[in-house]
């Protein structure tokens, strides 16, 4: 996925000199920020991959070690268990170990088998093996009944 592949499909509007972007999951316009553009591109990519929008959840609070955190996107399987946890960054943010540490801590709370990290330019799909603390990377999301 590259950001430019999905930008043309994102609905935007300008109101009071501010640009807004439409979130099809939350069904509302949000102030356009670079990370939000990546998040909406990821949502469209997931839908394009065949995942139902009814199985996507966006920016929800979770507790990690007693602290409130907010994940970007979770895709649920048909048993409504977290399947893919997605962390989005702005295009100018380099994806590094800190990013993977962040999503790994969210993954510990949600127990999603697959992780995706994207800044709209660089994208990583992985599965975390907690026993050896290593990621197994994929080129595409392993299939299931979407």
C-alpha positions in Angstrom: 0.0 0.0 0.0 1.2 3.4 -0.8 -0.6 6.5 0.4 -1.1 7.8 -3.1 -3.0 4.7 -4.1 -5.9 5.6 -1.9 -5.9 9.4 -1.5 -8.2 9.9 -4.5 -10.8 7.8 -2.8 -11.0 9.7 0.4 -13.8 12.3 0.8 -12.7 15.7 2.0 -14.3 19.0 2.6 -13.2 22.5 3.6 -15.2 24.4 6.3 -14.1 27.7 7.9 -10.8 27.5 6.2 -10.0 24.1 7.7 -9.7 20.9 5.7 -11.6 17.8 6.9 -11.4 14.1 5.9 -14.2 11.6 6.1 -13.9 8.5 8.3 -16.2 5.8 6.8 -16.0 3.7 10.0 -16.9 6.5 12.5 -19.1 8.1 9.8 -17.9 11.6 10.4 -15.5 14.2 9.1 -12.3 14.8 11.1 -9.7 17.6 10.9 -7.2 16.6 8.2 -3.9 15.7 9.9 -1.0 13.8 8.3 -1.5 10.7 10.5 -5.3 10.8 9.9 -4.7 10.7 6.2 -2.6 7.5 6.7 -5.3 6.0 9.0 -8.0 6.6 6.4 -5.8 5.2 3.7 -5.2 2.1 5.8 -9.0 1.8 6.3 -9.6 1.9 2.6 -6.8 -0.6 2.0 -8.3 -3.0 4.5 -11.7 -2.7 2.9 -10.1 -3.2 -0.5 -8.5 -6.4 0.9 -12.0 -7.7 1.6 -12.4 -6.9 5.3 -15.8 -5.8 6.3 -16.1 -2.3 7.6 -18.4 -3.8 10.3 -15.3 -5.6 11.6 -13.1 -2.5 11.9 -12.8 -0.4 15.0 -10.9 3.0 15.0 -9.2 4.9 17.8 -10.6 3.1 20.9 -9.2 3.3 24.4 -7.4 0.3 25.9 -5.7 -0.1 29.3 -2.0 -1.0 29.3 -0.4 -1.5 32.7 -3.1 0.7 34.2 -2.5 3.5 31.6 -5.1 4.6 29.0 -3.9 4.3 25.4 -5.6 4.6 22.1 -5.1 2.2 19.2 -5.5 3.3 15.6 -7.3 0.4 14.0 -8.3 -3.1 15.0 -9.8 -5.7 12.5 -11.9 -8.4 14.2 -12.4 -11.9 13.0 -15.7 -13.6 12.6 -15.7 -14.5 16.3 -15.2 -10.8 17.1 -11.7 -11.4 18.4 -8.9 -8.9 17.4 -7.2 -10.3 14.3 -5.1 -7.4 13.0 -3.8 -4.4 15.1 -2.8 -1.4 12.9 -0.6 1.4 14.0 -0.5 4.5 11.8 2.1 7.2 11.7 2.4 10.4 9.7 4.3 10.1 6.4 7.3 12.1 7.8 7.6 9.8 10.8 10.2 7.1 10.4 9.1 3.6 11.5 11.7 2.3 13.9 12.0 0.0 16.9 10.1 2.5 19.1 7.1 2.1 16.7 7.2 -1.7 17.0 7.6 -1.5 20.8 4.5 0.7 20.9 2.4 -1.7 18.8 3.8 -4.7 20.7 2.5 -3.3 24.0 -0.9 -2.8 22.4 -0.8 -6.3 21.1 -0.1 -7.7 24.5 -3.4 -6.1 25.7 -5.5 -7.1 22.7 -3.8 -10.4 21.7 -4.3 -9.8 17.9 -2.3 -12.4 16.0 -1.2 -10.0 13.3 0.2 -6.4 13.4 0.5 -3.8 10.7 2.5 -0.6 10.9 2.3 2.1 8.3 3.3 5.7 7.6 1.6 5.5 4.2 4.9 5.0 2.5 6.6 2.1 4.5 4.2 -0.7 5.5 5.0 -3.7 7.6 2.8 -6.7 8.2 4.0 -9.0 11.0 3.2 -11.7 13.5 4.8 -11.4 16.9 6.3 -14.5 18.5 6.4 -13.5 22.2 8.4 -16.6 23.3 11.5 -15.5 21.3 10.5 -11.8 21.0 10.8 -11.7 17.2 8.5 -10.6 14.4 7.7 -12.8 11.4 7.1 -10.4 8.5 4.6 -11.0 5.6 4.1 -9.4 2.2 0.3 -9.8 2.6 -2.2 -10.5 5.3 -2.7 -14.2 5.8 -6.2 -15.0 4.5 -9.2 -16.0 6.5 -12.9 -15.8 5.9 -13.4 -12.0 5.7 
